[in-house]
């Protein structure tokens, strides 16, 4: 018996030794070296200062990388956002990953990733979405004869998605193992919640890319401004005006002064950033317009300055009296609305992430970015902000339209000549207006 204990202890010691001897991630190694150098500089023994320098340095590198990605073009940006949502999903799964329980569950991790793959195929392999970056490929616009049925790309995609769903569902049921039912159900519920939070929101962000890079960079910048200014306003004025707690159970370090100050600076950013970026055609033109016309693409009307009457003051003026006016682009007004969302609603993504970390006793979701945590720590507010931007864009700026592949599929299924003639007339009318 003692020999068995010794062997187990020896295995544990060997595993710990291997873990301790594992090579450190290059980025972590670099920043730990930098931190050591900083600590030896006179006056930098303060932990807060070391932390701020580390976070600032990592943030600078992240901004440089983000700039290079943006410069690479719309398709690259969309691809990177897709990879980011994969990494966020992985980190969320790892929170509940209990190796000791899953060792006896065959293919359980495979099942989890199969559900994620089904969600990705349904959401991102949609011909209407793929047609945005790959509209020159005929495969997305053609009709195919399968078993004497005329099927368009949209119909084939829907059938493939459903088939994968059925296969995954059956495989999930077959993988259930006696003695682990409760844990498996809990993990599957967590998986479904993660898929909803990550895939649904990231699809909106990817759609923003093809509306114009501005619709990705602008909301992301609002969240960053809000996050940074909440920290500095909290450090400068925290609990000096109002000493009451701000969500003490979820984020005890947050203060009302930081929340209010960040809101003011974010609204200012929402007003001025469209003025700064509104003349950058690479940012504001849609993917198709930029690809076809380059610098000659048309500036969207929402970025064109115009005069607005301050109609709210009509109560204080006699009827027929000219109201005061101001000149601004419509986007500046939309920007302020999005800034309010970034200040009041988007932080709830961070509060939810904090609740998860407290529930499972972890400090960060990952260690890839020293001082910043993992992908989820950096994107907890970004996905909901990007999702809101997509809904706002298609509700108040440009109505959402049916994708080209779906239009072709609908036309292919029509059998009334009157409907087809009406479509031809509408198409000719639109062509003449271009």
C-alpha positions in Angstrom: 0.0 0.0 0.0 2.8 2.4 0.9 4.5 1.4 -2.3 1.4 2.5 -4.3 1.4 5.8 -2.4 5.0 6.4 -3.2 4.5 5.7 -6.9 1.5 8.1 -7.0 3.6 10.8 -5.2 6.5 10.2 -7.6 4.1 10.6 -10.6 2.7 13.8 -9.1 6.2 15.2 -8.4 7.2 14.3 -12.0 4.1 16.1 -13.4 4.8 19.2 -11.3 8.4 19.2 -12.4 7.4 19.0 -16.0 4.9 21.8 -15.5 7.5 24.0 -13.8 10.1 23.3 -16.5 7.7 24.0 -19.4 9.0 26.9 -21.5 7.2 30.2 -20.9 5.2 31.8 -23.6 7.4 34.2 -25.6 5.2 37.3 -24.9 5.1 36.4 -21.1 8.8 35.9 -21.0 9.4 39.2 -22.7 7.2 41.2 -20.4 8.4 39.4 -17.2 12.0 40.4 -18.3 10.8 44.0 -18.8 9.1 44.0 -15.5 12.3 42.9 -13.8 14.2 45.7 -15.5 11.6 48.3 -14.5 11.8 47.2 -10.8 15.5 48.0 -10.8 14.9 51.6 -11.9 15.0 54.0 -8.9 11.5 55.0 -7.8 9.7 52.2 -9.7 9.4 49.8 -6.7 5.7 50.8 -6.5 3.6 47.8 -7.7 0.9 50.1 -9.2 3.5 51.9 -11.3 5.0 48.6 -12.5 1.5 47.4 -13.4 0.6 50.6 -15.3 3.9 50.5 -17.3 3.3 46.8 -18.1 -0.3 47.4 -19.2 0.6 50.4 -21.2 3.4 48.6 -23.0 1.1 45.6 -23.8 -1.7 47.9 -24.9 0.7 49.7 -27.3 1.8 46.4 -28.9 -1.9 45.4 -29.2 -2.7 48.7 -30.9 0.2 48.3 -33.4 -1.0 44.8 -34.2 -4.6 46.0 -34.6 -3.4 48.7 -37.0 -1.5 46.2 -39.1 -4.6 44.0 -39.3 -6.8 46.9 -40.3 -4.4 47.9 -43.0 -4.5 44.4 -44.4 -8.1 44.8 -45.6 -11.7 43.9 -44.8 -11.4 40.1 -45.4 -8.4 39.8 -43.1 -10.2 41.8 -40.4 -13.3 39.5 -40.7 -11.0 36.5 -40.5 -9.3 37.8 -37.3 -12.6 38.5 -35.7 -13.7 34.9 -36.4 -10.5 33.6 -34.8 -11.0 35.8 -31.8 -14.4 34.4 -31.2 -12.9 30.9 -31.4 -10.4 31.8 -28.7 -13.0 33.4 -26.5 -15.2 30.2 -26.8 -12.2 28.1 -25.8 -11.4 30.2 -22.7 -15.1 30.1 -21.6 -15.0 26.3 -21.9 -11.7 26.0 -20.0 -13.4 27.7 -17.0 -15.5 24.6 -16.4 -13.0 22.1 -17.7 -12.5 19.4 -14.9 -10.0 16.9 -16.2 -10.6 14.5 -13.4 -14.3 14.2 -14.4 -13.9 14.2 -18.1 -11.2 11.4 -18.2 -14.0 8.8 -18.0 -16.3 10.5 -20.5 -15.4 9.5 -24.1 -15.5 12.2 -26.8 -17.0 14.7 -24.5 -14.7 17.6 -25.5 -15.3 16.5 -29.1 -19.1 16.9 -28.6 -18.7 20.4 -27.2 -16.6 21.5 -30.2 -19.0 19.8 -32.6 -21.8 22.1 -31.2 -19.7 25.1 -31.7 -18.8 24.0 -35.3 -22.5 23.6 -36.1 -23.2 27.1 -34.8 -20.3 28.5 -36.9 -21.4 26.7 -40.1 -25.0 27.9 -39.7 -23.9 31.5 -38.9 -20.8 32.1 -40.9 -21.1 29.8 -43.9 -24.4 31.4 -44.9 -24.2 32.3 -48.6 -25.6 35.7 -47.9 -22.6 36.4 -45.6 -20.0 34.7 -47.8 -21.3 36.6 -50.8 -20.1 39.8 -49.2 -16.3 39.1 -49.5 -16.5 36.4 -52.2 -19.2 37.7 -54.5 -17.1 37.0 -57.6 -17.3 33.3 -57.0 -20.2 31.8 -59.1 -20.5 28.8 -56.7 -22.5 31.1 -54.3 -24.9 32.3 -57.0 -25.5 29.2 -59.0 -28.4 26.7 -58.9 -27.6 23.0 -58.7 -29.6 19.9 -59.7 -29.6 17.4 -56.8 -31.8 14.3 -57.2 -33.9 16.2 -59.7 -34.4 19.2 -57.3 -33.2 22.6 -58.3 -31.4 24.0 -55.2 -29.7 27.3 -54.6 -26.7 27.9 -52.4 -28.9 29.1 -49.6 -31.1 26.0 -49.6 -28.0 23.7 -49.7 -26.5 25.6 -46.7 -29.7 25.2 -44.7 -29.9 21.5 -45.4 -26.2 21.0 -44.5 -26.6 22.9 -41.3 -29.6 20.9 -40.3 -27.8 17.6 -41.1 -24.9 18.6 -39.0 -27.2 19.6 -36.2 -29.0 16.2 -36.3 -25.6 14.3 -36.3 -24.3 16.3 -33.4 -27.5 15.9 -31.4 -27.5 12.1 -31.8 -23.7 11.9 -31.1 -24.3 13.9 -27.9 -27.0 11.6 -26.7 -24.8 8.5 -27.4 -21.9 10.1 -25.5 -23.9 10.4 -22.2 -22.4 8.1 -19.6 -24.0 6.8 -16.4 -22.7 8.5 -13.3 -21.8 11.7 -15.2 -25.3 12.8 -16.4 -25.5 15.8 -14.1 -22.0 17.1 -14.9 -22.6 16.5 -18.7 -25.9 18.4 -18.6 -24.3 21.3 -16.7 -21.4 21.4 -19.2 -23.7 21.2 -22.2 -25.8 24.1 -20.8 -22.6 26.1 -20.3 -21.6 25.3 -23.9 -25.0 26.5 -25.3 -24.8 29.7 -23.3 -21.2 30.3 -24.5 -22.3 29.7 -28.1 -25.1 32.2 -27.8 -23.0 34.8 -26.2 -20.0 34.4 -28.6 -21.3 33.3 -32.0 -24.5 35.4 -32.2 -22.7 38.6 -31.2 -19.5 38.0 -33.2 -21.6 37.5 -36.4 -22.9 41.1 -36.0 -19.3 42.3 -35.6 -18.2 40.5 -38.8 -21.2 42.0 -40.7 -20.0 45.4 -39.5 -16.7 44.8 -41.3 -18.4 44.8 -44.7 -20.5 47.8 -44.0 -17.2 49.7 -43.6 -14.2 49.3 -41.2 -15.5 52.4 -39.4 -18.3 50.3 -37.9 -15.8 48.0 -36.3 -13.2 50.5 -35.2 -15.6 53.2 -33.9 -17.6 51.0 -31.4 -14.4 49.3 -30.3 -12.8 52.7 -29.6 -15.8 53.8 -27.6 -15.4 50.8 -25.3 -11.7 51.4 -24.9 -12.2 55.1 -24.1 -14.9 54.2 -21.6 -12.6 51.5 -20.0 -9.6 53.7 -19.8 -11.4 56.8 -18.5 -13.3 54.8 -15.9 -10.0 53.8 -14.5 -8.4 57.3 -14.5 -11.5 59.0 -13.2 -11.9 56.4 -10.5 -8.3 56.9 -9.4 -8.5 60.7 -9.5 -12.0 61.1 -7.9 -13.1 57.7 -6.7 -15.4 57.9 -3.6 -14.6 61.6 -3.1 -18.1 62.8 -4.2 -20.2 59.7 -3.4 -18.9 57.1 -1.0 -21.5 54.5 -1.8 -20.4 51.2 -3.5 -20.9 50.6 -7.2 -21.9 46.9 -7.7 -19.8 45.7 -4.7 -20.6 42.0 -5.3 -19.3 42.0 -8.9 -16.8 44.8 -9.2 -15.9 46.3 -5.8 -13.1 48.5 -7.2 -15.5 50.4 -9.5 -16.8 53.8 -8.4 -19.7 56.0 -9.3 -17.2 58.8 -10.1 -15.4 56.5 -12.5 -18.6 55.4 -14.2 -19.9 59.0 -14.6 -16.6 60.4 -15.7 -16.1 57.6 -18.3 -19.6 58.3 -19.6 -18.8 62.0 -20.2 -15.5 61.3 -22.0 -17.1 58.5 -24.1 -20.0 60.7 -25.3 -17.4 63.3 -26.3 -15.5 60.6 -28.2 -18.8 59.6 -29.9 -19.2 63.2 -31.1 -15.7 64.0 -32.3 -14.4 60.7 -33.7 -16.9 60.7 -36.6 -15.5 64.2 -37.5 -12.0 62.9 -37.4 -12.6 59.7 -39.4 -15.4 60.9 -41.5 -13.1 61.9 -44.4 -11.2 58.6 -44.4 -12.8 56.7 -47.3 -10.9 53.5 -46.5 -12.7 53.5 -43.1 -16.2 54.7 -44.1 -16.8 53.1 -47.5 -18.4 49.7 -47.6 -16.3 46.7 -48.7 -18.0 46.4 -52.1 -17.7 50.2 -52.8 -14.1 50.3 -51.8 -13.2 47.2 -53.8 -14.8 48.6 -57.0 -13.9 52.3 -56.7 -11.1 52.7 -54.2 -10.6 56.3 -53.3 -13.4 57.3 -55.7 -16.0 55.6 -53.5 -19.0 57.7 -52.5 -19.0 59.1 -49.0 -22.0 57.7 -47.2 -24.7 60.3 -46.6 -24.5 59.8 -42.9 -21.0 61.2 -42.8 -21.9 64.4 -44.8 -22.2 67.5 -42.6 -25.6 69.3 -42.7 -27.6 71.8 -40.7 -29.9 70.7 -37.9 -32.5 72.8 -36.1 -32.5 72.5 -32.3 -36.2 71.7 -32.3 -36.2 71.1 -28.5 -36.0 74.9 -28.2 -39.2 75.5 -30.1 -41.1 75.7 -26.7 -39.2 78.9 -26.0 -39.6 80.6 -29.4 -42.7 82.2 -31.0 -44.2 80.3 -33.9 -42.6 81.3 -37.2 -39.3 82.3 -35.5 -36.3 80.7 -36.9 -34.8 78.2 -34.5 -31.1 78.0 -33.7 -29.1 75.7 -36.0 -25.8 73.8 -35.8 -23.8 72.0 -38.4 -22.8 68.3 -37.9 -23.0 65.0 -39.7 -25.8 62.6 -38.9 -23.1 60.2 -37.8 -22.1 62.4 -34.9 -25.6 62.1 -33.5 -25.6 58.4 -34.0 -22.2 58.3 -32.4 -23.5 59.9 -29.2 -26.3 57.3 -29.0 -23.7 54.5 -29.4 -21.5 56.2 -26.8 -24.4 56.1 -24.3 -24.7 52.4 -24.9 -20.9 51.9 -24.6 -21.1 53.7 -21.2 -24.2 52.3 -19.7 -24.8 48.8 -21.2 -21.5 47.5 -22.7 -19.9 47.4 -19.2 -22.4 44.7 -18.2 -20.4 42.4 -20.4 -17.5 43.0 -18.1 -19.7 42.6 -15.0 -20.9 39.3 -16.3 -17.3 38.2 -17.0 -16.4 39.2 -13.4 -19.3 37.1 -12.0 -17.9 34.1 -13.9 -14.4 34.6 -12.6 -15.7 35.0 -9.0 -17.9 31.9 -9.4 -15.0 29.7 -10.4 -12.2 31.4 -8.4 -10.0 32.6 -11.3 -8.3 36.0 -11.7 -8.2 36.1 -15.5 -9.5 34.0 -18.3 -6.0 33.6 -19.7 -2.4 34.9 -19.4 -1.6 35.7 -23.0 -1.6 39.4 -22.5 0.4 40.4 -19.3 -1.6 42.8 -17.2 -4.7 42.3 -19.4 -5.5 38.6 -19.0 -6.8 36.6 -21.9 -9.0 37.2 -25.0 -12.2 37.1 -23.0 -10.9 39.7 -20.5 -10.3 42.1 -23.4 -13.4 41.4 -25.4 -16.1 40.9 -22.7 -17.6 44.3 -23.6 -16.6 44.5 -27.3 -18.9 41.8 -28.6 -22.1 43.2 -27.2 -21.0 46.7 -28.4 -20.4 45.4 -31.9 -23.7 43.6 -31.9 -25.5 46.8 -30.8 -23.8 48.7 -33.6 -24.9 46.2 -36.2 -28.6 46.5 -35.0 -28.4 50.3 -34.8 -26.9 50.5 -38.3 -29.6 48.4 -39.9 -32.4 49.9 -37.9 -31.6 53.7 -38.2 -29.1 54.1 -41.0 -29.3 51.4 -43.8 -32.2 48.9 -43.7 -31.2 45.2 -43.7 -31.8 43.6 -47.1 -32.1 40.1 -48.3 -28.8 38.6 -49.4 -28.1 38.1 -53.1 -28.0 34.3 -52.8 -31.4 34.3 -51.1 -32.8 36.6 -53.8 -31.7 34.2 -56.5 -33.1 31.2 -54.6 -36.5 33.0 -54.2 -36.6 33.9 -57.9 -35.8 30.3 -58.9 -38.8 29.1 -56.9 -41.3 31.6 -58.4 -43.9 30.3 -60.9 -46.0 33.4 -61.5 -45.1 35.4 -64.6 -46.6 38.6 -63.0 -44.2 38.4 -60.1 -41.2 37.8 -62.3 -42.1 40.7 -64.6 -42.4 43.0 -61.6 -39.0 41.9 -60.4 -37.6 42.6 -63.9 -39.2 46.1 -63.9 -37.8 46.9 -60.5 -34.4 45.7 -61.5 -34.4 47.9 -64.6 -35.6 50.9 -62.6 -32.8 50.4 -60.1 -30.2 50.0 -62.8 -31.2 53.3 -64.5 -30.8 55.1 -61.1 -27.2 53.9 -60.7 
